[in-house]
């Protein structure tokens, strides 16, 4: 990755990922419920989708994809049509969970891993990457993986050549750290670059505490200085 990723694009993406329940809780209480926060997390991700659309509306090379994963959930990765890089968004906590599930079971049907395997396979075929796909990955599994990719990406499936993971850490429902990551075929971290300085850290919220959710216990307007400063890390997993 060598820090040559699209920094301007990543900064726009982090504007969306910096949006949290603190920014939405007031409107949520007014429009949905003042006594329950059921659905708040989904609403936050839905708002991030709108923010991404707004950030890239004038960029002909960046396409925000809206991919249904269930009747109640969708993912909104961003595809650079010029470079073929697909950006996936995760909280650090959720990304670690996906990795641990794969490490424990040796397999996963999570969409992130499906995209990752597809991109690495295309690199190997193209001769630009010598990493070996595990032998247990049969032709049949490759076929199924490609079918899932086509189902999710549609006409954009042929343009997807590489995967970058945008991971954001949160504390008290505030974005405090972020990184741009790449992984091997075994879901091991191969490259990581700290982009915490790109985070938007200004939040607005209702001033009424809600002890039903510790993450939104303090909804006062705040300007937060990141609690953690990460050093640049660039490493290749064994």
Secondary structure, DSSP 8 states (H G I E B T S, - for coil): -TT-S-HHHHHHHHHHHT--HHHHHHHHHHHT-SS--TTHHHHHHHHHHHHHHHHTTT-TTEEE--EEEETTEEE--EEETTT-EEEEEEEHHHHHHHHHHHHHHS----HHHHHHHHHHHHHHHHTS------TT--HHHHHHHHHHHHHHHGGGTTT--EEEEEEEEEETTEEEEEEEEEE-TTS-EEEEEE-GGG---EE---SS--TT-GGGS--S-EE---S-----B-----
